[in-house]
Each structure stands twice: as structure tokens, then as C-alpha cells.
Amino acid sequence: MPKWHILGPLTPLPAAGDTQARDHGDAMYFIILATDKPNATQIRQQARPAHLDYIAGFGTQIVAAGATLSDDGTAMTGSFILVDMPDRGAVEEYVRNDPYVKAGLFERVEIRRWRKVIFHPPAE
């Protein structure tokens, strides 16, 4: 079981049903930052297909996602996921059901509320 370091929100959360309090229109962003356990490459490789299928099911709620890397770029060290979900509870549910989490890949998982100030998505 990972050590859960779920941090409190960086900004006050809106009251239930309060859609006016969401950041910048309808977006409520959270960062999920997970650190792999040492020597967990095999766990990551085995769980990766199920993880990719899982995140694909969330469509545009997954704003950006990918592996974090060692400084030399040769090893995966964890995961970064930027999500747009209705509230922290939805993000925690997403994390609990992620195949990487169920496989025991992560040593640490952090969830942080994020307010977009500057965001330059690549042109596709």
C-alpha cells in the first residue's frame, strides 16, 4: 500500500453544488504526482496497458499525463497527471482505481489543487 500524502487544497473548495466557484469557467484542475517504488520497472511495465486503457476512459478530463523521468531521461520515476474533475473526491476515486495504484507501483501519491495562470498547450 502506498504512503498517501494527500495534501489539502491550495485554494478553498466550493460548497457542494456551487458551480460559480470553479476556477476559470468549468475547469477544476488537480495535479496527481506519483513516485514509483524503487526497482519497480517490472510492475510499471506489467500494469501499463491496463493503466493506459483506464486513463483513456476519462477522455478530456485527463488534460495532460505522462511519466516523470530521471534527469538523464533513461528511467521512469513516477507519473504526472493533470486532471479536470468536479471535486477532490472524484480525483481520489480516480487514483484509488488506477491500475498502477492497484498493482502497488507507487511509493507516494500527492494530489494538489491547481489554478491555471499560464498554460500554453502545444499546437496539434
N, C-alpha and C positions, 0 to 999 in steps of 0.2 A: 504494500500500500504506500503511495507516495506521501511525502510530508506536504501537507496542504498549507500553503502560505497565502491564503486568500485575504487580500488586503481590502480595507474599507474603501468606499468610493472616494474619488478625489473631489467630487462636487456633490452637493445634496441630490439625492434621488427624488424624483417626483412622487407625489402621492399616487396610489393605485388609481388608474383610470385618468390621470392628469396628462392628456396628450399635449397640452400647451407648453408644458415644462421641458419638453425634449429639446436637445441641442439642435440648432440649425434645422428646423423643419421636423421631419420624421426620423432623423437619424439619431440613434443612441449607440455610440461606439464603445466597445470594450477591447482591451488588449489581453490576449492569453499568451503568456510567456512560460514555456515549459523547458526544464533542463533534464536531459537524459541521465539515467543512472550511468555510472562508469561501466565501460565494456558492454554496452547494451546494443551494439550494432546488429547482432542477430535478431534480437527482439524487434527492433525497428524494421528490419527487412521482412520479417515474417508477418508483422501486423500492417505493413504499408498498404497492400491492396485493399484491405478492409477499411483502413483509415481514409484512403482516397475516395472510396465509394461512399463512406459516411459523410465526408465534408461536401461531396458533390450534391448530396441530397438537400443541402441548405441553400443552394443557388446563390443569389446575390447577398444573402445575409453574411456570407464569407466575403469580406471586402478584399482582403489580402491574406495570403498564407504561404508558409514555406519553412524549410529547415534553417536553423541557425548553424553557423559553421565555425570551425576552428579558425584562428587568424590566418593560417596558410591555406585555408579553403579545402583541405583534404579530408576532413572528418565532420560528420553531422554531430552537433552537440545538443540539439533540442529543437523546439518548434516555436514559431511566432505566428499568431493568428489574430487578425483584426476583424472583429465581427460587428454587425449592426443587428442587435437583438432588443426586444422590448424592455427587458429589465435584467438585473443581475441574476435572478433566479433562473431565467432562461439560459443564461451563459453557463451557470453552474450545472444545469441539467445537460447541456451540450457537452461539457467537459466530462461529467460522470459517465456518459455513454460513448465517448470517443474510444475506438478500438485500441489506440495507443495506451490510453489510461487503463483500460481493462486488461491489457497484456502486461501491465506493470513496467512500462518503458521509462516513466518519469520519476526522477528523484524529487523534483519540486515543480509545482504549478502555481503561477500567480495570475490573478485576474485583476485588472485595473480598468477603471472607467477612463475614457479618453475623450478629450474635447478637441475637435479638429480646428486648428488655426490656419495651418498651411498644409496643403495636400496637392501634389502635382502628379496625378496618375499618368502613366505613360500613354502616349497616343497609340492606338492599335489599329 
